[in-house]
Amino acid sequence: MELELLAGCGWQEGLVGNATVSTGIESQAGYTLSTSAPVIVRDLRTEKRFRGPHLLSDHNVVSGISVVIGPETRPWGVLGTHTMEPVEFTLDDANFITAAANILWEAIERSENEEMVARQLADIDAIYQSAPMGLGVLDLDLRYVRVNAALAEINGKSIEEHLGHTVREVLPELAEIVEPMLRGVLATGEPVLATEVTGQTKAEPGITQHWLINYIPLVSRGHTTGVNISVINISARKRAEQALEASQARLQQLVRFAPVGIGFVTQQGELLEANDALLNIFHTTREDSRSASWQWIENALPIGEDLETLLARLAWSGIAETMEIRRGDDHDDSIWVLTSVNEVSEENYQYVICMADISAQKDAELALKESEERFRLAARLAEFGTYYGVVATNTMHWSPETKKIFGLDADTKVAVNIGAVPDLVHKDDRERVMQKIQASLDPF
């Protein structure tokens, strides 16, 4: 560590600003720093406390005084005076040099403080000007004292058009809204925080904008001297919120009036929300569903499977499943529903369940099945043969009675394509049979 010769007179040319001396006992200045007290030298040539540096010996220094500049806890440097002739410096001389060092320290400290303040102000100004929000300062008359570029852009005027002008002059469109709040801050010293303001400015005439404003009192020596303002344009966020609200409203309407039953449930099967169609499937009201939680639907499920297991299984498979739901206190009423479950990522629920009442379709399927069974029974009793074609596979299927008529065993397989005449038909009847078959196939 070294000490640099920063200023002085009587030194050889080129040394000030370049010459250095060691600290500690390697030099008088270093020794002075280590003792934190004035050091008086009567004869440097015979000095035993420290070694005389070349900087002094090269100038034929004999006597001198050196003192610390700055407080003991924060020494800044050393102030010294030296002679080339023997001099008996006294304690008064040392006190005089100490007083000069104190004055020098005050000047140095003030300069450092001013530099620090200047740097801080420069940093603040850089932040102020580059801040992504509008910042400004108003005086007691609500005149703009300071404005950054972002606020000027928000207000639709240049920085120069703000300075020295009142809020009403700069923002006549918003004056009736913001002036009462600003005057309230000046009168009470209480800030206005995170308040939304809606209106228009010259930045985008005719377009309604939304801002989030903060008005904070500017206080000096216990008195309010102005208002610090910050403004953020939240128009894009407001439009997004409004669009989201509209979308959610449409979704809620869609869910509410959907012909399919829709419900949101937790992983444990607790019902959080259900539309009217789902409640109608279970013949329950919204009030009853809330009071009974989700137990009313679990009681209606197929026997042998609890709701939690059912939800997890359907969500994992991703396939809709047909099941019979039992309704009524005695489970004397039942319907068929097509049920699907999907996992969702919302925090409040784990599954969305959809149910469609397919009882009419199921009844039609059962009626058709019963009709086919009656027809087959009638065919067996009347001993007349039937056959039918499957268009998808281009094959004909014979009933056992038909095979019996042709003298075939019931297990005999007859490979006949749709539209072809079986080989068992007599050659004289083949053309007529072909015409009948073609006529029956015309719709296909």
N, C-alpha and C positions, 0 to 999 in steps of 0.2 A: 504494500500500500504506500502511496506517495502523496506528497503535497505539491501543488502546482503554484508557481509564482504568477498570480493573476494581475497584480497592479503594483506600482511603486515608482520611485524616482532614484536616480543615482546609480542605477544598474547599467552594466554594459549593454550596448545595443543588441536587440534580438533575444534577450533573455526573458523579458516580461511576456507572459503567455506561453512560454516554451520550457523554461527551466523548472526542474523539480528537485525536491529533497525527500529523504527517507523519513519515516515516522519513528517513534521511539527514541532511543538514545543515539541514533545515527545523525540527528540534527537538533539544533536548538528549538526549531519550530515543533518537531515531533516530540521532544521532551516536554515542551510547554503543554501540548495537548494531553500528555499522559499525566501531568501533575494537576491540570485544571487550575493553575495559579500563575500569577506573574513570575517571570524568570528574569533576574538581573544578572548580567555577565560583566565582570570587571575586566577580565583579560581572557579572551577566547583561547589564547595560546597555552594557558596553564589550566584551562577548564577540565575538571575531572568528572562532572556529572554526565556529560554527553560528549560526543565527538563533533568537532566543528566541520560542517560540510564544505565541500569545495566552493559552493556558491558564495560563502562568506570569506573563506581564506583567499580565494582568487581576487577578492576586492579589498584585501588587507584589513578586514574588520578586526577590531580589538575589543570594544565594549558594545553593550547593547541591552535592550529590554524587549521582551516579547510577552504578549498576553493572548488569551483565548478569545476569539470572536464568537459570541453566542452563549446560550446557557450551558451549564455543566452537563445537563441531560441531553443536550442536542448541540454539540459544538459544530460550528460551521467552518472555522479556519483559525488562522493565527495572524495577529497584527504585530509587527516588530519595527524597531528603529535601531540603527547601528552606526557606530563611529569608527574612524580609522585611527583615532587617538585614544589613549586611556581616559575614561571619564568615570567619575564616581556617581553613578545614578542612585537616587534616593527613593524611598518609598513613595514620596509625593510624585516623583517622576513616573513611577509605576502606576500610581492612581490616575495620573493625567492620561497616560496611554490607555489605561483600562476604560476611562470615560470616553475616549475617542473610539475605542473598540465597541463600546455599548451603542454609541450613536451610529456607528457603521452597521452594527447588527440590526438596529431598528430600520435603517434604510434598506438593508438586504431583505429583512423579513417582509417589509412592506412591498418591496418589489416582487418577492416570491409570491406573496399573497395576491398581488395584482395580476401576476402572470397566471396563477392558479384560477383566479376568478375569470380572467379572460379566456382561459382554456375551457372552463366550465360553461361560460356563456356561449362560447363557440360550439361546444358539444350540445348544449341545450338548443341553440339556434338550429344546428344541423338536424337534431331530432324534431324540432318544431316544424321546420320546413319540409322534412321528408315524411312526417307522420301521415298515415293513411286516413286520418280523420281531420275534420276541420277544427282548427284551434284559433282562438283570438282573445283579445283583452279589450274590455270596455272601461271607460272612465265613469265618473259619477254622473255625467250628462248622457251616458249611453252612447258615447262616441267611440269609434274604433281607434284604439291606440296601437294595436298589433294584430296582424292577420297572416295566417300562412296560406300557401298556394291552394291547399285543399279546400279551405273555407271559401276562398275567393271563387273557386270553381263551383262549389255548391251553390253560392249565392248568385252566380252568373255575372260577376263584375271583377275587374282587376283589383290587385292589392291597393294600388294608388287610389282607386275609386272608393275604397273603404276608409282609408286613414283620414281622421278628422271629421268624418261624417257620422251622423247618428244612425241607429238601427232603422228608424222610420224612413230615413232618406235612402238607405241601401235596400231595405226590404219592406216597401210599403204594403206588399201583399200579406205579410205576416206580422206586421207591427201590432195589430190589435190582439194577436195571440201571445206574442213573446214579451212585449213590453211590460204587461202586468207581472209576469214572472220575474223579469229582471229587476223591476223596481222593488218587488218583494224581497229579493236577495239583498239589495242595498239597504232596505229598511230594517230587516230582521237579522241579517247576517247568517241566515239559514240557507243552505244550498238547495237547488232543485236538481234532483238526480234521476237519471234514466227515465226521462219523460218523453213520450211520443208527441210529435208535432206533425200535422198534416196540412199541406197547402201547395202553393205554386210559387216559383221564383222565375227570374229572367233567364236562369240557366236553361230551362226547358219550358217556355211559355205554353200554357194550355194543358200541361200534363201535371196531374196531381202526384206529389211526391210525399214520402214519409221519412222523417228524421228522428233519431234518438238524440236528445240534447241533455247536456249537463251544464248548469250554471253554478259556479262556486265563487263565493266572495273572495276578493283579493284584499288581504289584510296587511297593514303596515303599522307597527307600533300600537297595536290594539284597536286600530280604526279601519273600517272598510273603505278602501280607496277605489274600488272598481269591481269588475266581475270577470273571472276567467270563464271562457265558454269553450265547450267541445261539442262537435256535431258529427254524427255518422249518418250517412244516407242508407236507410234500410228498405228502400223501395223494392229492390229486387227480392229481398227476403219476405217482405209483406206480400208481394205478388205470389211468391212461391207458397206461402202459408195459405193465402186465399185459394189458390189452385188446389192445394192439398185438402183444405176443408171442403171445397166443392166436390173433389173426387171422393172423399170419405162420405160425404152426404149421399152422393150417387150410389156408392157401394152399399151404404146402409139401406137405402131405398130398394136397391136390387135384392139384397138379402132379405129384407123385410117382406117384400111382396113376391118373392120367388115362389113358383109352384112346388119347388123341391124343398124338403125340410133341411134346414142348415142350423148347426149348433157348434159352439166353441166350448171345449171341455179341457180340464186339466189332465195331467198324466194319471192322476188318481181317479179320474172319472167325475169330478165335480163340474156341474154345468155352470158356465159363466154367462152364456147368452144363447138364446134360441129364437128363431123366427116363428111366425104364426103357423106356417105349414108344418114345422116339426111338432109343435104343440098339438096341432089338430090330429096328427098321426097317432099320438098317444092319448087323445081325448082328455087333455089337461089344460088348465089355464096358466097364464104367466104367473099369477100369484101362487097357485098351488105348486107350480114347478119350483119356485123359489123357496117356499116353506119346506118342501120335502127334499130339497137339494136334488141329487141325481138318482136317488133310490127308486123313484117311480119308473124310470126307464130301465134300470137294471132288473127290476122285477118282471118287466115285460119281455126280456130277452129270452132266446132259446135256452132250455134247461141244459145245465152242464157247463156253461161258460159264463164267467163273470165279466163285467163291463171292461175292467182294466185289461184283461187278457184279450178280449175281443178287439179293443182299440189298437193294442200293440200288434196283433196279428194282421188286421186289415191294413194298418199303416205300413207294415213291413212288406206285405204282398203287393200292395198297390192295385189290387183287383177288386172290383165291386162284387158284392156277394148278396144273393137272394136269401132272405130269412123270413120266418113267420113271427109276427109280433102279437102278443096276447094283450088284450086291453080289458078294462073293466075291473071292478073290485074282485070279481070271482073268476077273472080271466076267461069269461064266457064269450068274448068277442075277439076275433083275430083278423089280421090283415097281412098281406105279403108286401115286403118292402125290399127295394134294391139299395144296399148300403155300401158306402165307400168312406174311407178315413184317410186323411193326409196329415202329416206332421207339419207344423208351422213353427217359425222361429221367434214369434213374439214372446215376451217375458211372461205375460199374464196367462197364457194358455199353451197347451202342447199340441192339441189336435183340433182339426175342423172335421165334423162328421156331416155327411149328406145322406138323406134318405128320400127315396121316391116311392110313393104308393103305387104298386103294380098289381093290386088285387084284381082289378078288372081284367088285365092281361092274363093273370094266373087263372082266374075263373074261366076265361075263354079257352085257355089251354086245357084245363080239366074237362070242360064241356066237350071239346073236340076229341079228347082222349076217350071219354065215355061214349061219344057217338061212334067212334071207330070201333070200340069194343062191341057195342050193340050190333053194328053192321057185320062184324066178323061172326058174332054169335048167330045172327040171322042167316048168314051165308052157310054156316055149318049146319044149321037146322034145316034149311031149305035145300041143301046139297047142290047149290049152284056155285060155279067157279068164278073167281075174280082175279084180276092181276092189275098191277099199277107200275108206272114207270117213274124212275128217278132221273130227272133231266140233268142234274149235276154230274151223275156218273154214266149217263146214257145206257142205263140197264133197265130191264123189265123184271118184275118179281111176280111169281105165280103163287096163288094160295094153294094149300093142300088139296082143296076140292077141285081146283082146275087140273092139278096134276093127276088126280084120281080119274077125272073125266077122260084124260088122254092115256090112261092106263099106266101112269108112272107112280113110282113110290113117292111118299111124302118127302123123303130125304134126297131125292134126285134133284141135282142142280141143272137148271135150264138157262143156258147162256144165250140171251136174245137181246140185241140192241134195240133201242127205241126206233120205231119206224120200220123194223124188219118183220117179215112174216115168219112165224115159227115153222120149222121143217115138218112138224106133225100135221099141218093143215093140208088137206087134199089139194092136188094141183088144180082141180077145176074151181076151187073156192079161193085160191090164193089172191087173184086180182081183186075180187070183191072185198076180201079181208084187208088187203093193202089199202084200198080206198077208205074203208072205215077207220083204219088206224091213222091215215093221213088227215082225215077230217077231224079226228079227236085231238090231233097235234097242232091244228091251225093256230090256236091262241099262243103257242110257244114259238 
